[in-house]
Amino acid sequence: MLYQQVASELRRAIYSGVLGPGAQLPTEAQLMEDHGVSRNTVRLALGELVNEGLVTRTPRRGTVVRDRRPLLMYPQRELEPQPRGELKEAFAYAVSQEGREPSQYIEVLTVSPVEEIASRLQLADGELAVVRRRLRFVDGQPYNTNDSYFPRDLVADSEIARPGDIARGANRVLEELGHAQVRVVDDIWARMPNQEEAERLQLELGTPVMVYVRVGYDRADMPVRVAVSVLPADKHLIRYELDRR
């Protein structure tokens, strides 16, 4: 279809950097003239780019390319030792390594988890979990949410169950409790955000999210943490490295 051809050319210009973050796209009238198409075709093309999260439309500036600087994530590095003197919570450490500023809002609750979480933690009926719900920011902008669940009986007397930040991170607290995570299982899938997620993360219309669930196991192969992250697709790049050398 004609609108897809117009969208494809504009998309190519955005991904190649010809139209960088903040760049203003040609007006509807200019696009009509350049491509020899109708106004409706142009609007359908621009609507497709909006739905993909590539551009945003404003009354005063018209259509502009969104700032798509993603946070590069290396999930396999979360449990690696950090340099001496730089012990930080894993997210804060990863963000600071990119020269960016991390911050987060934390809420700590004791809950009866939903079945999906309870089964991943292998909790019996009626067993409770402690959840640390976090809204995470990079350079002052909301970037993702992370809800980390722990068996209550395991962490009830530790910092994990208390409000506030844990500068060295909950992973280190688990290690100090004798439950260092030595194996993790990751599940990742994509979907559209619900209303609460869209509001908390200040998502543009049409922006999909990735749901990233990590289950951490100790040396006895007991699950000790389930972390559920919701990652806006336009703000994150997940990179895994496999090396058989």
Salt bridges, closest charged atoms under 4 A:
GLU9 OE1 - HIS35 ND1 3.81
GLU28 OE1 - ARG39 NH1 2.90
GLU28 OE1 - ARG43 NE 3.08
GLU28 OE2 - ARG57 NH2 2.84
GLU48 OE2 - ARG11 NH2 3.04
GLU52 OE2 - ARG11 NH2 2.85
GLU78 OE1 - ARG214 NH1 2.62
GLU78 OE2 - ARG225 NH2 3.02
GLU89 OE2 - ARG134 NH1 3.43
GLU89 OE2 - ARG136 NH2 2.86
GLU107 OE1 - ARG133 NH1 3.49
GLU116 OE2 - ARG120 NH2 3.47
ASP139 OD2 - ARG100 NE 3.20
ASP147 OD2 - ARG133 NE 3.68
GLU159 OE2 - ARG168 NH2 2.41
GLU175 OE1 - ARG172 NE 3.61
GLU176 OE1 - ARG168 NH2 2.89
ASP186 OD1 - ARG214 NE 2.70
ASP187 OD2 - ARG120 NH1 3.06
GLU196 OE2 - ARG133 NH2 3.69
GLU197 OE2 - ARG191 NH2 2.87
ASP218 OD2 - HIS179 ND1 2.81
ASP221 OD1 - ARG183 NH2 2.89
ASP234 OD2 - ARG66 NH2 2.61
GLU241 OE2 - ARG77 NH2 3.89
ASP243 OD2 - ARG245 NH2 2.56
